Amino acid sequence: MTTLYTDALLTDAEGARHGWLLTDGSTILSVGTDADPLPQADEVTSLEGARLCPGLTDSHVHFREPGLEYKATIASESRAALAGGITSVFDMPNTVPATTTIEALEAKTALGRAAAVTRYAAFFGATPGSLAEVLRLSKDLTPGIKIFLGTSTGAMAAPEARELEDIFRASVDLGLPIVVHAEDNAIIAANTQAAVARYGSREAVPVDEHWRIRSEEACFRAAAEAVELALRTGAHIHIAHISTAREARELLTPGPTAGKQVTAETTPLYLDPVLADPAARTNLHKINPAIKTPEDAAELRCALFDGRIDTIATDHAPHLRAEKDGGALTAASGAPSIQFAVPMMLTYLPGELVVAKMSKGVADVFGLENYGLLRPGYRADFTIIRDTFEHVISDADVLSPCGWTPFAGRPIHHSATGILG
């Protein structure tokens, strides 16, 4: 059956233009402007001026399954994703068991594809002793190799230096990008020790010390070392959740994503001009790396415009509300943001930019074919973005069983809905 979408603001990395789009349900058949004659179709849907975009991909999520289903499930979080305009997700490996073997990767992928209402793929996690498994990977098994250069939730250690270099070299032949969580453990440990000495105990360190403990220097040093290793080995690295102006200024290059050896991602929580103020943050906004300063957020937004940052992802990471209680060293790190990320970003970023970074940008980083643009022959997954009356986000809106959002109390003026082809 064919469907014709009319009166649409067609929006992708090539810009926004009024027109129509015809699909057979799986593939885009044709696209036209208002000046072009409308083709015949079995069904006609007027979008009444709403944005019709390529289906957006969140290339950094933690859906908690297997092993952590008491927090969330692939089914629940994919429903939240689709309600927020996300049609594809790439899930991170720090589950229980961790996705550090081919068998675990295949099992998790099968689970995700059966349970998710979005498209689903899972990253492979490289840890000490992983080289033999890495050599068995292929592009049809995973979008990339995730390495935690700095311990975060799930405590997945990085391989030692020699094996790490071998994995970087192997990734070149495999044609897989390496996604790095870049924070320096030694700097974090020293900052932690100093904070505990200052406040008297781990429990007494307040949550507003988190961004000083997981500091700019901790992020920059680890990211710089990863870039150096990539340049030496020829590997393509994608630096996850860039949080500092210094990383954007000194490690990243502007311009088109395709062909870059060093690419980067940031998230709505680091871009947000409100949350950039430490006084606006609570334990609900404690994430790793930490949200930094207004200057950092402003530079990251600039880096989106000039191409230094290539993708936006959410790092969606639900925890039970009780797990977020505590201070800088005791509250769980991570926040569930996938349901409201797109409409929230549209309060301070242009729609064309957000769409480009979450569609064509992802396609260029991960080598996805026929995805990310509104062109004939491309995948017929869509995100529809509509202007709405002001809505103040509430925890009561949350679809995830964790039941809370770091954006509670914030007004939005758009809705985003995903349609899977």
C-alpha positions as CSV (number, residue, x, y, z in Angstrom):
1,M,0.0,0.0,0.0
2,T,1.3,3.5,-0.8
3,T,0.9,6.5,1.4
4,L,1.3,10.1,0.3
5,Y,2.2,12.7,2.9
6,T,1.1,16.2,1.7
7,D,1.5,19.7,3.1
8,A,4.7,18.8,4.9
9,L,7.8,20.8,5.8
10,L,10.3,18.2,4.5
11,T,13.3,18.5,6.8
12,D,16.6,16.8,6.6
13,A,20.4,17.6,6.4
14,E,19.7,19.2,3.0
15,G,17.4,21.8,4.6
16,A,13.7,22.4,4.9
17,R,11.2,22.8,2.0
18,H,7.5,22.5,1.7
19,G,6.2,19.6,-0.3
20,W,5.1,16.0,-0.4
21,L,6.5,12.5,0.0
22,L,5.3,9.1,-1.3
23,T,6.2,5.8,0.4
24,D,5.3,2.2,0.0
25,G,5.7,1.6,3.7
26,S,9.3,0.5,3.6
27,T,11.0,2.8,1.1
28,I,10.6,6.4,-0.1
29,L,9.3,6.2,-3.6
30,S,9.3,9.9,-4.6
31,V,9.6,13.4,-3.1
32,G,8.3,16.7,-4.5
33,T,7.8,20.4,-3.7
34,D,4.5,22.2,-3.7
35,A,5.1,23.1,-7.3
36,D,5.3,19.5,-8.4
37,P,2.1,17.5,-9.3
38,L,0.9,15.1,-6.6
39,P,1.3,11.4,-7.5
40,Q,-1.5,8.8,-7.0
41,A,-1.5,6.9,-3.7
42,D,-3.7,4.4,-1.8
43,E,-3.8,6.7,1.2
44,V,-3.3,10.5,1.5
45,T,-2.3,12.1,4.8
46,S,-2.1,15.9,5.2
47,L,0.5,16.9,7.8
48,E,-0.9,20.4,7.9
49,G,2.5,22.1,7.8
50,A,4.3,19.8,10.3
51,R,7.9,18.8,9.8
52,L,8.4,15.4,8.1
53,C,11.9,14.2,8.8
54,P,14.0,11.1,8.4
55,G,13.4,8.8,11.3
56,L,15.8,10.0,14.0
57,T,18.4,7.7,15.6
58,D,19.5,7.9,19.2
59,S,22.9,6.3,18.9
60,H,23.6,6.2,22.6
61,V,21.1,4.6,25.0
62,H,21.1,2.4,28.0
63,F,17.9,0.3,27.9
64,R,19.0,-1.8,30.9
65,E,18.1,-5.2,29.6
66,P,19.3,-7.9,30.2
67,G,19.9,-8.0,33.9
68,L,18.6,-4.6,35.1
69,E,15.0,-4.9,34.2
70,Y,14.0,-3.5,37.6
71,K,15.0,-0.1,36.2
72,A,13.7,-0.4,32.7
73,T,13.2,-2.8,29.7
74,I,13.9,-2.6,26.0
75,A,10.1,-2.6,25.5
76,S,9.4,0.2,27.9
77,E,12.3,2.5,26.8
78,S,11.6,1.9,23.1
79,R,8.0,3.1,23.6
80,A,9.4,6.2,25.3
81,A,11.8,6.7,22.4
82,L,9.1,6.4,19.7
83,A,6.9,8.8,21.7
84,G,9.8,11.3,21.5
85,G,10.3,10.9,17.8
86,I,13.1,8.4,17.9
87,T,12.8,5.4,15.4
88,S,16.2,3.7,15.9
89,V,18.4,3.1,18.9
90,F,21.9,1.9,19.5
91,D,22.2,0.2,22.9
92,M,25.3,0.3,25.1
93,P,27.0,-2.8,26.4
94,N,27.1,-2.2,30.2
95,T,24.2,-4.6,31.1
96,V,24.2,-7.9,33.1
97,P,25.8,-9.8,31.5
98,A,27.9,-7.1,29.7
99,T,27.9,-7.4,25.9
100,T,31.5,-8.4,25.7
101,T,31.3,-11.7,23.7
102,I,29.8,-12.5,20.3
103,E,27.3,-14.8,22.0
104,A,26.1,-12.1,24.4
105,L,25.9,-9.6,21.5
106,E,23.8,-11.9,19.4
107,A,21.5,-12.7,22.3
108,K,21.0,-9.1,23.2
109,T,20.4,-8.1,19.6
110,A,17.8,-10.8,19.2
111,L,16.1,-9.8,22.4
112,G,16.1,-6.1,21.4
113,R,14.7,-6.8,17.9
114,A,11.9,-8.9,19.4
115,A,11.0,-6.5,22.2
116,A,11.6,-3.0,20.8
117,V,9.0,-1.0,18.9
118,T,11.8,1.0,17.3
119,R,14.7,-0.4,15.2
120,Y,17.4,-1.8,17.5
121,A,21.1,-2.4,17.4
122,A,23.6,-3.1,20.2
123,F,27.2,-2.1,20.7
124,F,30.0,-4.5,21.5
125,G,31.9,-3.7,24.6
126,A,35.7,-4.1,24.6
127,T,37.2,-5.0,28.0
128,P,40.5,-6.6,29.0
129,G,41.0,-9.9,27.1
130,S,38.5,-8.9,24.3
131,L,40.8,-8.9,21.3
132,A,39.9,-12.4,20.2
133,E,36.2,-11.5,20.3
134,V,36.7,-8.2,18.5
135,L,38.4,-10.0,15.6
136,R,35.1,-12.0,15.2
137,L,33.0,-8.8,14.8
138,S,31.4,-7.6,11.6
139,K,29.3,-4.6,10.5
140,D,26.2,-6.7,10.4
141,L,26.6,-7.6,14.1
142,T,27.1,-4.2,15.6
143,P,27.3,-0.5,14.7
144,G,30.6,-0.1,16.7
145,I,32.9,-1.0,19.5
146,K,32.4,0.8,22.8
147,I,35.4,1.3,25.2
148,F,35.1,3.0,28.6
149,L,38.3,5.0,28.9
150,G,37.3,5.9,32.4
151,T,35.1,3.9,34.7
152,S,31.4,4.8,34.7
153,T,28.1,3.0,35.5
154,G,28.7,-0.7,35.1
155,A,32.4,-0.6,35.8
156,M,33.6,-1.9,32.5
157,A,37.4,-1.5,32.5
158,A,39.4,-0.6,29.4
159,P,41.9,-3.0,27.9
160,E,45.5,-2.5,28.8
161,A,47.6,-0.3,26.5
162,R,49.0,-3.0,24.1
163,E,45.6,-4.7,23.7
164,L,43.9,-1.4,23.3
165,E,46.2,-0.5,20.5
166,D,45.6,-3.9,18.8
167,I,41.8,-3.3,19.1
168,F,42.1,0.1,17.5
169,R,44.1,-1.4,14.6
170,A,41.7,-4.3,14.2
171,S,38.8,-1.8,14.0
172,V,40.2,-0.4,10.8
173,D,40.0,-3.8,9.0
174,L,36.6,-4.4,10.4
175,G,35.3,-1.0,9.2
176,L,33.8,-0.3,12.7
177,P,34.1,2.9,14.6
178,I,35.3,2.9,18.2
179,V,33.1,4.8,20.5
180,V,34.9,6.0,23.6
181,H,33.8,7.2,27.0
182,A,36.7,9.5,27.7
183,E,37.5,10.4,31.3
184,D,40.8,9.9,33.2
185,N,40.5,7.6,36.2
186,A,43.6,8.9,37.9
187,I,42.4,12.6,37.8
188,I,38.9,11.6,39.0
189,A,40.5,9.5,41.9
190,A,42.7,12.4,43.0
191,N,39.8,14.8,42.9
192,T,37.6,12.4,44.8
193,Q,40.3,12.0,47.5
194,A,40.6,15.7,47.9
195,A,36.8,16.1,48.1
196,V,36.4,13.4,50.8
197,A,39.2,15.1,52.8
198,R,37.5,18.5,52.5
199,Y,34.0,17.3,53.5
200,G,35.0,14.5,55.9
201,S,33.4,11.4,54.2
202,R,32.2,10.2,50.9
203,E,28.6,10.6,52.0
204,A,29.1,14.2,52.9
205,V,30.4,15.4,49.5
206,P,27.5,17.4,48.0
207,V,26.2,16.7,44.5
208,D,27.3,20.1,43.2
209,E,31.0,18.9,43.5
210,H,30.4,16.2,40.9
211,W,31.4,18.5,37.9
212,R,34.6,19.4,39.8
213,I,35.5,15.8,40.6
214,R,34.8,14.6,37.0
215,S,36.5,17.7,35.7
216,E,37.3,19.3,32.4
217,E,40.9,18.1,32.7
218,A,39.7,14.5,33.3
219,C,37.7,14.6,30.1
220,F,40.3,16.4,28.0
221,R,43.2,14.2,29.0
222,A,41.4,11.0,28.2
223,A,40.0,12.3,25.0
224,A,43.3,13.7,23.8
225,E,45.0,10.3,24.4
226,A,42.2,8.5,22.5
227,V,42.6,10.9,19.6
228,E,46.4,10.4,19.6
229,L,45.9,6.6,19.5
230,A,43.4,6.9,16.7
231,L,45.7,9.0,14.6
232,R,48.6,6.6,15.2
233,T,46.6,3.5,14.3
234,G,44.2,4.8,11.6
235,A,41.1,4.0,13.6
236,H,38.0,6.0,13.4
237,I,37.0,7.1,16.9
238,H,33.7,8.6,17.9
239,I,34.0,10.5,21.2
240,A,30.8,10.0,23.2
241,H,29.1,12.7,25.2
242,I,31.5,15.6,24.7
243,S,30.9,17.9,27.7
244,T,33.7,20.5,27.6
245,A,34.5,23.5,25.4
246,R,38.2,22.6,25.5
247,E,37.6,19.2,23.8
248,A,35.5,20.9,21.1
249,R,38.1,23.6,20.6
250,E,41.3,21.6,20.7
251,L,40.4,18.1,19.5
252,L,37.7,18.4,16.9
253,T,37.6,19.8,13.4
254,P,34.8,21.6,11.6
255,G,33.2,20.5,8.4
256,P,31.2,17.6,6.9
257,T,31.2,14.3,8.9
258,A,31.8,11.9,6.1
259,G,35.4,10.8,5.9
260,K,36.5,12.2,9.3
261,Q,38.8,10.1,11.5
262,V,37.7,11.7,14.7
263,T,34.0,12.4,15.2
264,A,32.1,13.4,18.3
265,E,28.7,13.2,20.0
266,T,27.1,15.4,22.6
267,T,23.8,15.2,24.4
268,P,20.9,17.5,25.3
269,L,22.0,17.7,28.9
270,Y,25.3,19.2,28.0
271,L,23.8,21.6,25.5
272,D,21.0,22.9,27.6
273,P,21.4,26.6,28.5
274,V,19.4,26.2,31.7
275,L,21.2,23.2,33.1
276,A,24.5,24.7,32.3
277,D,24.1,26.8,35.5
278,P,25.3,24.6,38.4
279,A,22.6,26.2,40.6
280,A,19.9,24.8,38.3
281,R,21.1,21.2,38.8
282,T,20.1,18.6,41.4
283,N,21.1,15.0,41.9
284,L,18.6,14.1,39.1
285,H,21.1,15.8,36.7
286,K,24.1,13.9,37.9
287,I,25.5,12.1,34.9
288,N,29.0,10.9,33.7
289,P,30.7,12.9,32.3
290,A,29.3,15.7,34.5
291,I,27.5,18.7,33.0
292,K,30.0,21.6,33.2
293,T,29.5,25.4,32.8
294,P,27.5,27.9,30.7
295,E,30.7,28.5,28.6
296,D,31.0,24.8,27.9
297,A,27.3,24.6,26.8
298,A,27.6,27.6,24.6
299,E,30.8,26.3,22.9
300,L,29.1,22.9,22.3
301,R,26.2,24.5,20.6
302,C,28.6,26.5,18.4
303,A,30.4,23.2,17.6
304,L,27.1,21.7,16.3
305,F,26.7,24.5,13.9
306,D,30.2,24.4,12.5
307,G,30.4,20.6,12.3
308,R,33.0,19.9,15.0
309,I,30.3,17.8,16.7
310,D,28.7,15.3,14.4
311,T,25.8,13.7,16.3
312,I,23.4,14.3,19.1
313,A,22.4,11.3,21.3
314,T,20.7,11.2,24.6
315,D,22.8,8.8,26.7
316,H,19.4,7.8,28.1
317,A,20.0,6.0,31.3
318,P,17.1,5.3,33.6
319,H,17.5,4.7,37.3
320,L,14.9,4.3,40.0
321,R,14.2,7.6,41.7
322,A,15.6,6.3,45.0
323,E,18.9,5.5,43.4
324,K,19.3,9.1,42.5
325,D,19.3,10.1,46.2
326,G,22.6,11.1,47.7
327,G,25.6,13.3,46.9
328,A,28.4,13.5,44.4
329,L,29.8,10.1,45.3
330,T,26.7,8.2,46.3
331,A,23.8,9.2,43.9
332,A,23.6,7.0,40.8
333,S,24.9,8.7,37.6
334,G,22.6,8.8,34.6
335,A,19.2,10.3,33.5
336,P,16.3,9.1,31.4
337,S,15.9,11.8,28.7
338,I,14.9,10.1,25.4
339,Q,11.1,10.9,25.5
340,F,11.6,14.7,25.7
341,A,15.0,15.3,24.3
342,V,13.9,16.4,20.8
343,P,11.2,18.9,21.8
344,M,13.4,20.2,24.6
345,M,16.3,20.9,22.2
346,L,13.9,22.7,19.8
347,T,13.4,25.4,22.5
348,Y,17.0,26.5,21.8
349,L,18.3,24.9,18.6
350,P,16.9,25.0,15.0
351,G,14.9,22.0,13.9
352,E,17.0,21.5,10.8
353,L,20.2,21.2,12.9
354,V,18.7,18.7,15.4
355,V,17.3,16.6,12.6
356,A,20.6,16.6,10.7
357,K,22.7,15.5,13.7
358,M,20.3,12.7,14.6
359,S,19.9,11.3,11.0
360,K,22.5,12.1,8.4
361,G,25.2,12.7,11.0
362,V,24.5,9.2,12.5
363,A,24.5,7.7,9.0
364,D,27.9,9.2,8.2
365,V,29.5,8.2,11.5
366,F,28.3,4.6,11.4
367,G,28.2,4.0,7.7
368,L,24.5,3.4,7.4
369,E,23.2,3.1,3.8
370,N,20.0,4.6,2.5
371,Y,19.3,6.3,5.7
372,G,19.2,9.9,7.0
373,L,17.8,11.8,4.0
374,L,14.4,12.3,2.4
375,R,15.3,10.8,-1.0
376,P,13.8,8.1,-3.2
377,G,15.2,4.7,-2.3
378,Y,15.9,5.7,1.3
379,R,14.3,4.0,4.4
380,A,10.8,5.1,5.1
381,D,11.1,5.7,8.8
382,F,9.9,9.1,9.7
383,T,9.8,11.6,12.6
384,I,6.9,14.1,12.6
385,I,7.5,17.3,14.5
386,R,4.6,19.5,15.2
387,D,4.2,22.9,16.8
388,T,2.0,22.7,19.9
389,F,0.6,24.9,22.6
390,E,3.0,25.3,25.5
391,H,3.3,22.2,27.6
392,V,5.1,22.0,30.9
393,I,6.9,18.7,31.2
394,S,5.9,16.7,34.3
395,D,6.9,13.4,35.8
396,A,3.3,12.3,35.2
397,D,4.1,12.4,31.4
398,V,6.9,9.8,31.7
399,L,6.4,6.5,29.9
400,S,9.5,4.9,31.4
401,P,8.8,2.9,34.6
402,C,11.5,4.9,36.4
403,G,8.8,7.6,36.6
404,W,10.8,10.8,36.4
405,T,12.6,13.1,34.0
406,P,15.4,15.6,34.4
407,F,13.3,18.0,32.3
408,A,10.4,18.2,34.8
409,G,9.0,21.8,35.1
410,R,10.4,22.9,31.7
411,P,8.1,24.3,29.0
412,I,8.1,22.9,25.5
413,H,6.3,24.0,22.3
414,H,6.7,21.0,20.0
415,S,5.9,17.3,19.9
416,A,7.9,14.6,18.1
417,T,6.5,11.3,17.1
418,G,8.2,8.4,15.3
419,I,6.7,6.3,12.5
420,L,8.4,3.0,11.6
421,G,8.3,2.0,8.0
